[in-house]
Amino acid sequence: MAVGKEIRGKIKSVENTKKITKAMEMVAASKMRKAQDRMRAARPYAEKVRNIASDLGQANPEYVHPFMKTNDVKKAGLVVVTTDKGLCGGMNTNVLRAVTARLRELQDRGVSVNAVAIGNKGLGFLNRIGARVVAQAIQLGDTPHLEKLIGPVKVLLDEYAKGELSAVYIAYTRFENTMRQESVIEPLLPLSAEKMQQETRASGVRHSWDYIYEPDAQSVIDDLLVRYVEALIYQAVAENMASEQSARMVAMKAATDNAGNVINELKLVYNKTRQAAITTELSEIVAGAAAV
């Protein structure tokens, strides 16, 4: 029964694949909980820094940081946050599709783009389309480390501070829940008081503080706004990692379920084939006995 042996081999192969996808689903579920806890733990710090930066924006200090100025040039920066590994459904495809649309929009306006890639998938995509990648950060692991992110992103921040970029955008996947992740592209620079007021409006904070700067307003605002941008970038990477593990868990669960369906179908085909072979043998035996 060569056909039956071939089907048994296929069933064994799919069963081995099912074991792998089931193990990957369990690993992703474990990492997902840790990534979600890390993301939620970072949110209060990001919100507090955002509130303080918003208050400073409303205070109208004599010193205006370069990040809050608008540069009139035909060049922009784009930070693309993706994953280092695949097997996470259409998560990277969705965010890279949004990046493609934004690049086309900027190109139609005659704006060139300097890109920073965070993650292997984004780096490979930007290289394939011929984008100008000025810095990269890959192999971040399962935990985001700010010291690995500061260097690449600082390239764009320095260019903006020098007046060489008109805006800096960040593209990543925002975590909504386990079953839903949203691809977003948000403006990172320039920082505006109105934008920060909109971000803090949901918290119900309507007061403003009168600050005493020590040693001086310039030193405090310089450090604070850099920390503010770093908090936004760290939060984006943390959100992306939580989305990655959630998407991978869902994708591996779907793969495991599909493997089970394929196994059931192959077993049905095998049983039908085996039954047909037995029926054929019985028919031959009966025909032989009748002939005798």
SVG drawing of the C-alpha trace seen along z (x, -y; Angstrom):
<svg xmlns="http://www.w3.org/2000/svg" viewBox="-19 -85 44 110">
<polyline fill="none" stroke="black" stroke-width="0.4" points="0.0,0.0 2.4,-2.7 -0.4,-5.3 -1.3,-4.6 2.4,-4.7 2.8,-8.1 -0.3,-9.5 1.0,-8.1 4.2,-10.0 2.3,-13.2 0.3,-12.8 3.5,-12.3 5.0,-15.4 2.0,-17.6 1.8,-16.2 5.5,-17.3 4.6,-20.7 1.6,-20.9 3.9,-20.2 6.2,-23.0 3.5,-25.5 1.8,-24.5 5.2,-25.0 5.7,-28.4 2.1,-29.4 2.8,-28.6 6.2,-30.5 4.5,-33.5 1.8,-33.5 4.4,-33.5 6.4,-36.4 3.2,-38.3 2.2,-38.6 5.7,-39.9 5.7,-42.3 2.2,-43.6 3.3,-44.1 6.4,-46.0 4.4,-48.2 1.8,-49.0 4.6,-49.7 6.2,-52.3 2.9,-54.2 2.8,-56.1 6.3,-57.5 5.5,-58.5 2.3,-60.1 4.0,-62.1 6.8,-63.3 4.1,-64.3 2.2,-66.3 5.3,-68.2 6.3,-68.9 2.8,-70.1 2.9,-72.5 6.2,-73.9 4.8,-74.4 2.0,-76.5 4.3,-78.4 5.9,-80.2 9.4,-80.4 11.9,-82.9 13.9,-80.0 12.4,-78.0 13.9,-74.5 14.9,-73.6 12.4,-70.6 9.6,-73.1 10.6,-75.2 9.4,-74.6 12.1,-74.1 11.2,-75.0 13.2,-72.4 12.3,-69.6 13.6,-66.7 11.9,-64.6 12.9,-61.8 11.1,-58.5 11.6,-56.0 10.3,-52.5 9.7,-50.1 9.2,-46.5 10.1,-43.1 13.4,-41.2 11.6,-37.8 8.6,-36.8 5.7,-34.4 3.5,-37.1 0.8,-37.3 0.3,-40.4 1.6,-42.8 4.8,-43.9 3.0,-43.9 0.4,-46.3 2.9,-48.8 5.1,-48.7 2.1,-49.3 1.4,-52.4 5.1,-53.4 4.9,-53.0 1.8,-55.2 3.5,-57.9 6.7,-57.7 4.7,-58.1 2.8,-61.1 6.1,-62.8 7.6,-62.0 4.6,-63.6 5.3,-66.8 8.9,-66.8 10.2,-65.8 13.1,-63.4 13.3,-61.1 16.1,-59.9 15.0,-56.7 16.0,-54.9 15.2,-51.2 14.4,-49.5 14.0,-45.8 15.3,-43.4 12.0,-43.4 11.9,-47.1 15.6,-47.3 15.2,-44.7 12.1,-46.5 13.8,-49.9 16.9,-48.5 14.7,-46.8 12.8,-50.0 16.1,-52.0 15.3,-54.3 18.2,-56.2 18.8,-54.5 21.0,-56.6 21.0,-54.4 19.6,-51.1 18.9,-49.1 18.4,-45.3 18.5,-42.2 16.8,-44.0 15.7,-40.8 12.5,-40.4 13.2,-43.5 13.6,-47.0 16.7,-48.8 16.8,-52.5 20.6,-52.7 20.3,-50.6 17.6,-53.0 19.1,-56.4 22.1,-56.2 20.2,-55.5 17.3,-57.9 19.7,-60.6 20.9,-60.9 17.5,-62.2 17.1,-64.3 20.5,-66.0 19.6,-66.7 16.3,-68.3 18.0,-70.4 20.4,-71.7 17.4,-72.6 18.1,-69.9 14.7,-68.2 11.2,-69.6 9.6,-66.8 10.3,-63.4 7.7,-60.6 7.6,-57.3 5.8,-54.2 5.0,-51.3 2.2,-48.9 0.1,-50.1 -1.2,-47.4 -5.0,-47.6 -5.7,-44.1 -4.6,-40.5 -6.7,-40.2 -6.3,-43.7 -3.1,-45.8 -3.2,-49.0 -0.5,-50.3 0.1,-54.0 2.4,-56.8 2.7,-59.6 4.6,-62.9 7.5,-62.9 8.9,-66.4 8.3,-69.3 6.8,-69.2 3.9,-71.7 2.1,-72.9 -1.2,-72.2 -0.3,-68.6 0.8,-67.9 -2.3,-69.6 -4.4,-67.2 -2.5,-64.2 -3.0,-65.2 -6.6,-66.3 -7.8,-62.7 -6.3,-62.7 -8.5,-65.6 -5.6,-67.8 -6.5,-71.4 -4.1,-73.3 -0.7,-74.8 2.2,-75.1 4.6,-78.0 8.1,-76.6 11.3,-77.8 14.2,-76.6 17.4,-75.5 20.1,-76.1 18.4,-77.8 15.4,-77.3 17.6,-76.3 19.3,-73.4 16.1,-72.1 14.1,-72.3 16.9,-70.8 17.1,-67.7 13.4,-67.4 12.4,-67.5 15.1,-65.0 13.7,-62.7 10.3,-63.3 11.2,-62.2 13.1,-59.2 10.0,-58.2 7.9,-58.3 10.3,-56.1 10.7,-53.6 6.9,-53.4 6.5,-52.9 9.0,-50.0 7.4,-48.5 4.0,-48.7 5.4,-47.1 6.9,-44.2 3.7,-43.5 1.8,-43.6 4.4,-41.2 4.0,-38.5 0.2,-38.8 0.2,-38.6 2.6,-35.6 0.4,-33.8 -2.7,-34.2 -0.9,-33.2 0.6,-30.1 -2.8,-29.1 -4.3,-29.5 -1.5,-27.4 -2.0,-24.7 -5.8,-24.6 -5.1,-24.4 -2.6,-21.5 -5.3,-19.6 -7.8,-20.1 -5.2,-18.9 -4.5,-15.8 -8.1,-15.0 -8.6,-15.3 -5.5,-13.1 -6.7,-10.5 -10.1,-10.4 -8.3,-10.0 -6.1,-7.3 -9.0,-5.4 -10.9,-5.6 -7.8,-4.5 -7.3,-1.6 -10.9,-0.6 -10.8,-0.7 -7.7,1.5 -9.4,4.0 -12.5,4.1 -10.5,4.7 -8.7,7.6 -11.9,9.2 -13.4,8.8 -10.4,10.6 -10.6,13.4 -14.4,13.9 -13.9,13.8 -11.1,16.4 -13.2,18.7 -16.2,18.4 -13.9,19.2 -12.7,22.4"/>
</svg>
